[in-house]
Amino acid sequence: MRDHPVKKTILLTAILGAATLAHADITHEINPTSSVSLGVWLDLGLQRVGTPDGSDWKMTSSGPPLNRVMFKGQKNFSPDLEAFAYLEHRFRPNTGDNAPGANASAPGDVQLYRHSWLGLRGASWGELRVGRMLNALQEFNGGYEPWKGGTTVANVHTGGINSGVRQNNTLYYKTPELGGLRGHLSVSDSEGNTNNATIADPTTPRALGVQYKAGAVSVAAAIDRGIQQQETRGLYGSYNFGVATLMAQWERGDSGVGTASITRRSIGAVIPAGKFTYMLGYLNQADEKKNRFGAGLEYWADSQLGFYTNVGLNRGDGWTPAQRKAQFDIGFRVKF
């Protein structure tokens, strides 16, 4: 649709009404050692993107992927043994549709899109999860980008290139933390991770990573090998200076099966100022002839209600003429 003030007014009225759909997190203690909880996060706004003959305003989730229904369970068996479960589904609240990209076993299947796992953990031996979840490389990279790897027009996320994202039938082990250092290993069965495609000679998806966190410093490194033997390496880091947190991502990986590797880099900053937060970022994809400049502003009325706006500028011949037009979004989110 083209720019039209009446359409914009209708959409703004609709998203303001959506705030009433958010429900507070509900936690029920079954007994002193066991509890379950339910939470709902909603994020809706307007997004302006370029089109071949102008621009288009649409309703969408403009911020990080916060449209989720979450179920959590926890059971303590001993001081060093705890069971936990997590189910999370992502959806589009403006239509009720499942979010795209689900790794379904058959087209049209209803699926808990984001996560579904059961796990055990203890301080002396680490943590083990079994189910559907991010691999060890993707576990890190969204945490080193100002918009947390979200879908806003401004995000400068390197994306993992061809690393798998949420993988089915996965074993994920985290070592105990030792002086801020922790190892990560994920292994997934090739069955159920093909997105219904026929893949010759599939390999076992696996990823290995390590993260160090101490005070203001956080750094991580990971390597991932996917079902088609595509390899991705990543280095990530951030430092909190107090007045701002600076962060960076570097990834190099195969752009396709049997093709040359590509490199992506990003730098960003998160600057808190009372109830306001400013975000700045730059993404460089030189091998793909793409660059992006992003800027954003958040205002949190309290810890559960936030408003945001972002702008993204794409530059480089790798983008289409429509994508090189300035993009904007504005919206709000409610979370508990």
Secondary structure as UniProt FT lines:
FT   HELIX           5..18
FT   HELIX           19..21
FT   STRAND          26..31
FT   TURN            32..33
FT   STRAND          34..51
FT   TURN            52..53
FT   STRAND          54..60
FT   STRAND          68..78
FT   TURN            79..80
FT   STRAND          81..91
FT   TURN            93..95
FT   TURN            107..108
FT   STRAND          115..122
FT   TURN            123..125
FT   STRAND          126..134
FT   TURN            136..137
FT   HELIX           138..141
FT   HELIX           142..144
FT   TURN            146..149
FT   TURN            153..154
FT   TURN            159..162
FT   STRAND          166..174
FT   TURN            179..180
FT   STRAND          181..188
FT   TURN            191..192
FT   TURN            195..196
FT   STRAND          206..214
FT   TURN            215..216
FT   STRAND          217..225
FT   TURN            227..228
FT   STRAND          231..240
FT   STRAND          245..254
FT   TURN            257..258
FT   STRAND          261..273
FT   TURN            274..275
FT   STRAND          276..285
FT   HELIX           286..288
FT   STRAND          290..302
FT   TURN            303..304
FT   STRAND          305..315
FT   TURN            317..318
FT   TURN            321..324
FT   STRAND          327..334
//
